[in-house]
Amino acid sequence: MLVGLLLLGILGGVAGGSVVAGAFWTYSKDLPTVETLGDYTPPTVTVVYDRNGERMGEIYEKRRYVVEYEQIPKHVQDAFIAAEDANFWTHGGVDYEGILRAIGRNVSKGRKAQGASTITMQVARNFLLTRAKTYERKIREVILSWRIEETFSKEHIIYLYLNEIYLGSGAYGVEAAARTYFDKHVQDLTVAEAAILAGLPQRPSDYSPHRHWEKARSRQEYVLGQMKAKGYLDDASYRGALEEVVQIYTRENEFLTQAPYFTEHVRRYLVETYGFDKIYNDGLSVYATTDLELQKVARKAVADGVLTADNRVGWRGPLEKLEPDAISSQLDEQEQALRDETSKRVLRVASSENGGGYGPVPTISALELDRVYNAVVIEVTKKHAIVGVGDHRIIIPVSWTSWAYEPNPKRSWRYRNQRDMNAVLTRGDVIEVRVESLDSQEFKNLRGYPPAKGLPAAKIYQKPELEGALFSYRLSDGAVLSMVGGYDFEGSEYNRATQARRQVGSTFKPIV
């Protein structure tokens, strides 16, 4: 009987081995070659610079900057390895111990609470396979992981992983993520910052500090704990990273405010000349003829000119009118919104005790020069109007509103002048205003005027219905120094400097 059981065991082992060998042979067929990973050339960002080397725009489908292995600090590598694949340096592509640990935890939780993919398996999946969740794909992933480990060094594998992985907020790879979240290069990241990035791969959108700083903090604590447990951090370094207050970069896209029409014109030219793939995939450095300082002057000239010309047509009236009993609640809501906006300009990942989260909500909002606000008219006299912006009261003198007469195309603006603010505004009108000064006494026409004392000053702002453009070039060689295609790029990307058709007379004027 014992002999029979032994024979059955041997036959079962042979049969099981045959099944495994058969499965290996079946799923090994038609697998992509891993040798392609030796020449890593992913799509990267093409950067457009002005004539002085100032960055004026970026062109990309995926925002990625490839950095060499030597440029990635050890503590950044350690953070990802501790969080994603603690046995990375010792396993052969598949972490069998990790698989058993994940199975045990998932069974105890009654759900999938932990994955078992190694960094090598993630590289195989991200580079060579689809993301279809099937057993067949998983088997192919394992086979490819073995082959990757046989072909490449561990350093090359972690280099591929850290440059390829998606880390939320449109950032691919650790360099793009460092710029996106911290406005710095990966070489300059602290341990605390590296731990935030290392917490993102599993759920990059959900754990993004831009969206959920509390979840980002929780993941950071987990990663730092793993780094300490795996021997990457001593007690002092662990406590220091845990107590660090990490500032999160929250500014909006600056390229939309610098030279958007010029940058878009350059992008169109590059794509038409060199093709989409080269411009969006090859990470080129492009130097344009524009000068960003002159571009600022040009944008202001166009904006001022368009506003002046549009105002000559006359005042088109308020945005809306509030009932008297609705004015106070409207201003209270606006004040709270302005305070919250100020608070959210500061974002930190840290413990609650150390100031984690958004900045403190101020007791009163602060007005910003040149910013346009919605305002509610509180008081109107012949010579001025007082408007409310949140808790602030602002004076608008009639001398700054001489253009606000009723539109009449039969009358020339040259002979019209509004001298009575009562003909322009009434209490409860909701209008837009641009803050000209935080102290009205800076202006000669308001200095010593009793109603203006202690108040900021503003002008009525009327969004123009007209458009304008500017094209400035150097006569000696034809280099375009500045180009403005319209009043507001976000409102209209149509470039009137290069795309609009002109009358023959207007076209001939520069020549004569």
PLY file of the C-alpha trace (Angstrom):
ply
format ascii 1.0
element vertex 512
property float x
property float y
property float z
element edge 511
property int vertex1
property int vertex2
end_header
0.00 0.00 0.00
2.83 2.38 0.88
4.47 1.58 -2.45
1.20 2.40 -4.22
0.88 5.74 -2.45
4.48 6.55 -3.29
3.88 5.74 -6.96
0.74 7.88 -6.97
2.70 10.75 -5.43
5.45 10.46 -8.03
2.93 10.26 -10.86
1.04 13.28 -9.43
4.25 15.27 -9.20
5.19 14.38 -12.76
1.69 15.26 -13.96
1.73 18.57 -12.05
5.13 19.40 -13.46
3.88 18.60 -16.92
0.91 20.94 -16.44
3.19 23.75 -15.27
5.61 23.14 -18.13
2.73 23.07 -20.59
1.32 26.32 -19.26
4.76 27.92 -19.37
5.24 26.82 -22.99
1.73 27.96 -23.99
1.96 31.45 -22.52
5.58 31.95 -23.53
4.61 31.90 -27.19
4.27 35.27 -28.93
5.49 37.26 -25.92
7.11 40.61 -26.74
10.88 40.76 -26.48
12.31 42.37 -23.37
15.36 43.67 -25.25
13.39 46.77 -26.25
13.62 47.94 -22.64
17.34 48.47 -23.11
16.70 51.55 -25.25
14.24 53.59 -23.20
12.95 56.55 -25.21
9.45 57.41 -23.94
7.42 60.47 -24.96
8.83 63.48 -23.11
8.12 67.20 -22.88
9.19 69.60 -25.61
10.12 72.91 -23.97
9.85 76.27 -25.74
12.24 79.04 -24.60
12.36 82.72 -25.46
15.44 84.38 -26.99
16.98 84.81 -23.51
16.50 81.20 -22.45
13.41 81.85 -20.30
10.89 79.01 -20.35
7.70 80.18 -22.09
5.79 76.96 -22.74
5.66 73.16 -22.80
4.26 70.80 -25.44
3.35 67.25 -24.46
0.76 64.50 -24.31
2.28 63.04 -21.16
4.28 65.33 -18.92
7.49 63.38 -18.40
11.15 64.32 -17.96
13.52 61.35 -18.09
16.29 61.47 -15.48
19.26 59.11 -15.38
19.56 56.53 -12.63
22.46 58.43 -11.06
20.30 61.55 -10.76
17.64 59.83 -8.66
18.60 60.11 -4.97
18.89 56.89 -3.00
16.21 57.94 -0.51
13.74 58.40 -3.41
14.49 54.87 -4.64
14.29 53.54 -1.08
10.86 55.13 -0.55
9.34 53.47 -3.63
10.98 50.12 -2.93
9.83 50.12 0.70
6.27 50.98 -0.35
5.93 48.83 -3.46
8.41 45.96 -3.35
10.41 45.48 -0.14
12.32 42.46 -1.50
13.17 44.12 -4.82
16.94 43.76 -4.46
16.78 40.03 -3.65
13.95 38.43 -5.63
14.21 37.23 -9.22
11.23 39.14 -10.57
8.50 37.42 -8.56
8.28 37.76 -4.77
6.84 34.42 -3.64
6.99 35.46 0.00
5.07 38.60 -0.86
2.44 36.58 -2.74
1.81 34.38 0.30
1.68 37.42 2.55
-0.82 39.15 0.24
-3.02 36.04 0.04
-3.08 35.77 3.81
-3.99 39.40 4.29
-6.66 39.35 1.59
-8.26 36.26 3.14
-8.24 37.83 6.61
-9.80 41.05 5.30
-12.32 39.26 3.09
-11.34 41.46 0.14
-8.33 42.44 -1.95
-6.44 44.53 0.59
-2.92 44.01 -0.74
-1.41 43.27 -4.14
1.60 41.11 -4.89
3.04 42.71 -8.02
6.74 43.44 -7.77
8.34 46.48 -9.37
9.66 44.18 -12.11
6.16 42.85 -12.75
4.84 46.41 -12.95
7.55 47.23 -15.51
6.53 44.17 -17.55
2.88 45.21 -17.41
3.41 48.92 -18.11
5.85 48.46 -20.98
5.00 45.15 -22.64
1.43 44.09 -21.81
-2.10 45.44 -21.60
-3.77 46.18 -18.26
-6.50 43.56 -18.80
-7.20 41.79 -15.48
-7.01 38.14 -16.59
-5.13 35.09 -15.37
-3.52 34.74 -18.79
-2.05 38.23 -18.59
-0.79 37.57 -15.06
1.02 34.42 -16.19
2.61 36.30 -19.09
3.58 39.06 -16.65
5.40 36.54 -14.44
7.27 35.02 -17.39
8.30 38.45 -18.68
9.44 39.46 -15.19
11.81 36.48 -15.06
13.19 37.42 -18.46
13.62 41.09 -17.50
15.56 40.10 -14.38
17.79 37.80 -16.45
18.47 40.52 -19.03
18.86 43.75 -17.05
20.40 44.94 -13.81
18.27 45.94 -10.85
19.44 49.53 -11.35
18.09 49.61 -14.90
14.76 48.14 -13.80
14.23 50.75 -11.06
15.33 53.45 -13.55
12.61 52.33 -15.97
10.01 52.14 -13.24
10.66 55.57 -11.71
10.63 57.33 -15.08
7.54 55.59 -16.45
5.06 55.39 -13.58
2.02 57.69 -13.43
1.91 59.73 -10.22
-1.25 61.80 -10.60
-2.03 65.41 -11.62
-0.79 64.68 -15.14
2.75 63.78 -13.98
4.59 60.76 -15.38
7.79 59.79 -13.62
9.42 61.15 -10.49
10.94 64.27 -12.10
7.61 65.52 -13.45
5.94 64.68 -10.13
8.61 66.59 -8.18
7.97 69.66 -10.34
4.19 69.27 -10.21
3.81 68.85 -6.45
6.87 70.62 -5.02
8.18 72.92 -7.80
11.65 71.38 -7.58
13.81 68.74 -9.24
13.90 65.14 -8.05
17.52 65.60 -6.90
16.29 68.16 -4.36
13.50 66.12 -2.76
13.55 65.52 0.98
12.74 62.14 2.51
9.29 63.42 3.52
8.56 64.59 -0.04
9.84 61.33 -1.53
7.50 59.41 0.78
4.51 61.37 -0.54
5.41 60.44 -4.13
6.03 56.81 -3.19
2.53 56.63 -1.73
0.89 57.55 -5.05
1.32 54.56 -7.45
-1.57 52.46 -6.13
-4.19 55.22 -6.48
-2.53 58.34 -7.91
-5.66 60.48 -8.25
-7.15 59.54 -4.89
-3.88 60.00 -2.97
-2.82 63.18 -4.80
-2.02 65.96 -2.31
-3.68 68.39 -4.72
-7.01 66.63 -4.19
-6.87 64.88 -0.79
-4.05 66.07 1.43
-5.29 63.93 4.35
-5.02 60.73 2.29
-1.62 61.85 1.01
-0.51 62.30 4.62
-1.81 58.87 5.60
0.09 57.23 2.74
3.20 59.24 3.58
3.08 57.92 7.15
2.73 54.37 5.83
5.72 54.76 3.48
7.91 56.29 6.18
6.93 53.44 8.50
7.93 50.91 5.85
11.23 52.70 5.26
12.01 52.50 8.96
10.90 48.86 9.23
13.07 47.85 6.25
16.13 49.63 7.61
16.20 52.56 5.19
15.69 55.12 7.99
16.98 55.29 11.54
14.78 56.59 14.35
16.01 60.18 14.11
15.55 60.38 10.32
12.12 58.77 10.59
10.93 61.24 13.23
12.40 64.18 11.32
10.61 63.21 8.10
7.37 62.57 9.97
7.48 66.03 11.56
8.48 67.90 8.40
5.90 70.32 7.03
5.81 69.77 3.26
4.65 72.70 1.15
2.56 71.65 -1.86
2.88 73.69 -5.05
-0.58 74.93 -6.07
-0.04 77.70 -8.62
-2.01 77.61 -11.86
-0.47 77.13 -15.30
1.87 80.12 -15.69
2.28 79.49 -19.41
-1.28 80.70 -20.01
-0.30 84.15 -18.72
3.08 84.62 -20.43
2.90 84.25 -24.21
0.06 81.84 -24.99
-0.61 83.03 -28.55
3.08 82.96 -29.46
3.59 79.53 -27.90
0.56 78.12 -29.71
1.82 79.58 -33.00
5.20 77.91 -32.43
3.47 74.60 -31.63
1.43 74.72 -34.84
4.52 75.52 -36.91
6.55 72.72 -35.34
3.84 70.12 -35.87
3.27 71.19 -39.48
7.01 71.20 -40.21
8.33 68.20 -38.28
5.25 66.11 -37.55
3.19 65.39 -34.46
5.20 62.42 -33.17
8.53 64.23 -33.16
7.22 67.30 -31.38
5.12 65.45 -28.80
7.45 62.51 -28.19
11.07 63.57 -28.65
11.47 66.08 -25.82
12.97 68.88 -27.94
14.35 72.21 -26.73
12.97 74.96 -28.98
14.28 78.53 -28.91
11.90 81.19 -30.24
12.66 84.78 -31.22
10.28 86.33 -28.72
11.36 88.25 -25.63
9.12 87.58 -22.63
9.74 91.03 -21.16
8.65 92.69 -24.42
5.77 90.23 -24.56
4.46 91.53 -21.23
4.57 95.08 -22.57
2.78 93.98 -25.74
0.01 92.17 -23.85
-0.61 95.23 -21.68
-0.67 97.50 -24.74
-3.27 95.32 -26.45
-5.40 95.00 -23.30
-5.33 98.74 -22.63
-6.05 99.59 -26.26
-8.96 97.17 -26.56
-10.52 98.36 -23.29
-10.19 102.02 -24.29
-11.75 101.44 -27.70
-14.55 99.31 -26.27
-15.35 101.85 -23.54
-15.79 104.57 -26.16
-18.89 102.70 -27.34
-20.48 103.32 -23.93
-21.75 101.53 -20.83
-23.74 98.37 -21.45
-25.10 98.23 -17.92
-24.70 96.07 -14.80
-24.41 92.29 -14.76
-27.55 92.04 -12.62
-29.53 93.96 -10.01
-30.10 92.84 -6.42
-33.06 93.62 -4.23
-32.08 95.78 -1.22
-32.55 92.94 1.28
-30.24 90.64 -0.76
-27.20 92.94 -0.78
-25.89 92.05 2.67
-26.09 88.27 2.19
-24.44 88.53 -1.24
-21.48 90.42 0.21
-21.20 88.02 3.16
-21.03 85.04 0.80
-18.43 86.78 -1.34
-16.31 87.63 1.70
-16.33 84.02 2.86
-15.40 82.82 -0.64
-12.48 85.28 -0.77
-11.24 84.15 2.64
-11.46 80.50 1.61
-9.60 81.30 -1.61
-6.77 82.88 0.39
-6.63 79.86 2.68
-6.39 77.41 -0.23
-3.40 79.17 -1.75
-1.35 77.49 0.96
-1.38 73.70 1.17
0.79 71.60 3.45
1.13 67.89 4.05
1.90 67.39 7.72
0.24 66.30 10.92
-2.71 68.40 12.06
-0.62 69.56 15.04
2.09 70.86 12.68
-0.30 72.76 10.42
-1.23 70.15 7.84
-3.90 71.12 5.33
-4.82 74.48 3.88
-3.58 77.72 5.37
-5.50 79.56 8.09
-8.66 81.34 7.03
-8.02 85.09 7.52
-10.37 87.22 9.59
-10.80 89.51 6.57
-9.97 89.06 2.91
-7.28 91.12 1.19
-7.85 93.01 -2.05
-5.33 92.59 -4.87
-4.17 95.36 -7.18
-5.30 95.09 -10.82
-7.61 92.20 -10.03
-11.17 92.30 -11.35
-13.91 91.58 -8.79
-17.67 91.39 -8.83
-18.94 94.30 -6.74
-22.32 95.45 -5.42
-23.19 99.14 -5.55
-23.88 100.41 -2.02
-24.16 104.17 -2.47
-24.30 106.55 -5.44
-23.83 110.32 -5.60
-23.23 112.61 -8.54
-19.44 112.58 -8.05
-18.77 109.02 -6.92
-20.09 105.57 -6.12
-19.25 103.30 -3.19
-19.25 99.59 -3.99
-18.83 96.54 -1.80
-16.48 93.62 -2.43
-16.97 91.25 0.48
-16.32 93.29 3.63
-14.43 95.98 1.69
-15.83 99.32 0.57
-14.29 100.90 -2.53
-14.77 104.31 -4.14
-15.25 104.87 -7.87
-14.95 108.56 -8.89
-17.05 109.85 -11.76
-13.87 111.26 -13.35
-12.80 107.66 -14.05
-16.21 106.87 -15.52
-16.56 109.60 -18.13
-16.95 106.92 -20.81
-20.02 105.32 -19.17
-22.67 107.05 -21.27
-25.52 105.27 -23.02
-24.36 103.66 -26.28
-25.46 105.60 -29.36
-23.74 104.78 -32.68
-24.97 108.06 -34.15
-22.92 110.15 -31.72
-19.13 110.41 -31.59
-17.33 109.54 -28.36
-15.20 112.66 -28.85
-18.12 114.86 -27.86
-19.54 112.75 -25.03
-18.60 112.82 -21.36
-20.49 111.29 -18.43
-20.50 113.71 -15.47
-23.16 112.19 -13.22
-22.65 108.80 -11.56
-26.40 108.61 -10.87
-26.90 108.13 -14.61
-24.56 105.12 -14.55
-25.27 103.14 -11.38
-28.00 102.57 -8.81
-27.92 100.84 -5.44
-27.99 97.04 -5.81
-26.30 96.93 -9.23
-23.80 94.09 -9.59
-20.84 95.23 -11.68
-17.21 94.32 -12.26
-14.47 96.60 -10.95
-10.69 96.64 -11.28
-8.80 97.70 -8.14
-6.48 100.59 -9.00
-5.09 101.34 -5.54
-5.45 100.17 -1.96
-5.24 103.83 -0.89
-7.33 106.28 -2.87
-5.27 109.20 -1.53
-2.51 108.27 -3.96
-4.51 109.91 -6.74
-4.64 113.67 -7.14
-8.33 113.72 -8.05
-9.21 111.90 -4.81
-6.66 113.37 -2.41
-8.47 115.32 0.31
-11.90 114.25 -0.96
-13.70 113.32 2.32
-15.72 110.31 1.03
-12.52 108.74 -0.35
-10.46 108.83 2.85
-9.47 105.37 4.08
-10.92 103.61 1.05
-9.34 101.77 -1.88
-10.10 103.08 -5.37
-11.34 101.18 -8.42
-12.57 101.65 -11.96
-15.63 100.08 -13.52
-14.52 97.15 -15.67
-16.53 96.20 -18.73
-15.39 93.04 -20.50
-14.73 94.16 -24.06
-16.71 92.94 -27.02
-13.96 94.16 -29.32
-10.70 92.33 -30.06
-7.20 93.39 -30.98
-3.80 92.01 -31.91
-0.15 93.04 -32.04
2.76 91.81 -34.12
6.20 93.28 -33.43
9.35 92.31 -35.31
12.96 93.45 -35.64
13.53 95.22 -38.96
17.15 94.11 -39.27
16.37 90.40 -39.61
12.59 89.99 -39.33
12.71 88.23 -35.95
9.31 88.40 -34.24
9.87 89.86 -30.76
6.28 89.82 -29.53
2.92 88.58 -30.73
-0.50 88.99 -29.15
-3.40 87.34 -30.93
-6.30 88.62 -28.87
-7.54 90.07 -25.61
-7.95 86.77 -23.74
-6.41 83.45 -24.86
-8.61 81.37 -22.56
-11.69 83.05 -24.02
-10.57 82.63 -27.63
-7.47 80.87 -29.00
-8.01 82.40 -32.44
-4.78 84.26 -33.27
-5.78 87.52 -34.93
-2.13 88.45 -35.50
-1.55 85.53 -37.88
-4.91 83.99 -38.76
-7.20 86.99 -39.29
-7.78 88.42 -42.80
-7.15 92.13 -43.25
-8.32 94.75 -45.70
-5.83 95.67 -48.40
-5.42 99.20 -47.07
-4.55 98.00 -43.58
-2.07 95.49 -44.98
-0.30 98.16 -47.02
0.12 100.69 -44.18
3.36 99.22 -42.72
4.99 99.48 -46.14
4.20 103.16 -46.69
0 1
1 2
2 3
3 4
4 5
5 6
6 7
7 8
8 9
9 10
10 11
11 12
12 13
13 14
14 15
15 16
16 17
17 18
18 19
19 20
20 21
21 22
22 23
23 24
24 25
25 26
26 27
27 28
28 29
29 30
30 31
31 32
32 33
33 34
34 35
35 36
36 37
37 38
38 39
39 40
40 41
41 42
42 43
43 44
44 45
45 46
46 47
47 48
48 49
49 50
50 51
51 52
52 53
53 54
54 55
55 56
56 57
57 58
58 59
59 60
60 61
61 62
62 63
63 64
64 65
65 66
66 67
67 68
68 69
69 70
70 71
71 72
72 73
73 74
74 75
75 76
76 77
77 78
78 79
79 80
80 81
81 82
82 83
83 84
84 85
85 86
86 87
87 88
88 89
89 90
90 91
91 92
92 93
93 94
94 95
95 96
96 97
97 98
98 99
99 100
100 101
101 102
102 103
103 104
104 105
105 106
106 107
107 108
108 109
109 110
110 111
111 112
112 113
113 114
114 115
115 116
116 117
117 118
118 119
119 120
120 121
121 122
122 123
123 124
124 125
125 126
126 127
127 128
128 129
129 130
130 131
131 132
132 133
133 134
134 135
135 136
136 137
137 138
138 139
139 140
140 141
141 142
142 143
143 144
144 145
145 146
146 147
147 148
148 149
149 150
150 151
151 152
152 153
153 154
154 155
155 156
156 157
157 158
158 159
159 160
160 161
161 162
162 163
163 164
164 165
165 166
166 167
167 168
168 169
169 170
170 171
171 172
172 173
173 174
174 175
175 176
176 177
177 178
178 179
179 180
180 181
181 182
182 183
183 184
184 185
185 186
186 187
187 188
188 189
189 190
190 191
191 192
192 193
193 194
194 195
195 196
196 197
197 198
198 199
199 200
200 201
201 202
202 203
203 204
204 205
205 206
206 207
207 208
208 209
209 210
210 211
211 212
212 213
213 214
214 215
215 216
216 217
217 218
218 219
219 220
220 221
221 222
222 223
223 224
224 225
225 226
226 227
227 228
228 229
229 230
230 231
231 232
232 233
233 234
234 235
235 236
236 237
237 238
238 239
239 240
240 241
241 242
242 243
243 244
244 245
245 246
246 247
247 248
248 249
249 250
250 251
251 252
252 253
253 254
254 255
255 256
256 257
257 258
258 259
259 260
260 261
261 262
262 263
263 264
264 265
265 266
266 267
267 268
268 269
269 270
270 271
271 272
272 273
273 274
274 275
275 276
276 277
277 278
278 279
279 280
280 281
281 282
282 283
283 284
284 285
285 286
286 287
287 288
288 289
289 290
290 291
291 292
292 293
293 294
294 295
295 296
296 297
297 298
298 299
299 300
300 301
301 302
302 303
303 304
304 305
305 306
306 307
307 308
308 309
309 310
310 311
311 312
312 313
313 314
314 315
315 316
316 317
317 318
318 319
319 320
320 321
321 322
322 323
323 324
324 325
325 326
326 327
327 328
328 329
329 330
330 331
331 332
332 333
333 334
334 335
335 336
336 337
337 338
338 339
339 340
340 341
341 342
342 343
343 344
344 345
345 346
346 347
347 348
348 349
349 350
350 351
351 352
352 353
353 354
354 355
355 356
356 357
357 358
358 359
359 360
360 361
361 362
362 363
363 364
364 365
365 366
366 367
367 368
368 369
369 370
370 371
371 372
372 373
373 374
374 375
375 376
376 377
377 378
378 379
379 380
380 381
381 382
382 383
383 384
384 385
385 386
386 387
387 388
388 389
389 390
390 391
391 392
392 393
393 394
394 395
395 396
396 397
397 398
398 399
399 400
400 401
401 402
402 403
403 404
404 405
405 406
406 407
407 408
408 409
409 410
410 411
411 412
412 413
413 414
414 415
415 416
416 417
417 418
418 419
419 420
420 421
421 422
422 423
423 424
424 425
425 426
426 427
427 428
428 429
429 430
430 431
431 432
432 433
433 434
434 435
435 436
436 437
437 438
438 439
439 440
440 441
441 442
442 443
443 444
444 445
445 446
446 447
447 448
448 449
449 450
450 451
451 452
452 453
453 454
454 455
455 456
456 457
457 458
458 459
459 460
460 461
461 462
462 463
463 464
464 465
465 466
466 467
467 468
468 469
469 470
470 471
471 472
472 473
473 474
474 475
475 476
476 477
477 478
478 479
479 480
480 481
481 482
482 483
483 484
484 485
485 486
486 487
487 488
488 489
489 490
490 491
491 492
492 493
493 494
494 495
495 496
496 497
497 498
498 499
499 500
500 501
501 502
502 503
503 504
504 505
505 506
506 507
507 508
508 509
509 510
510 511
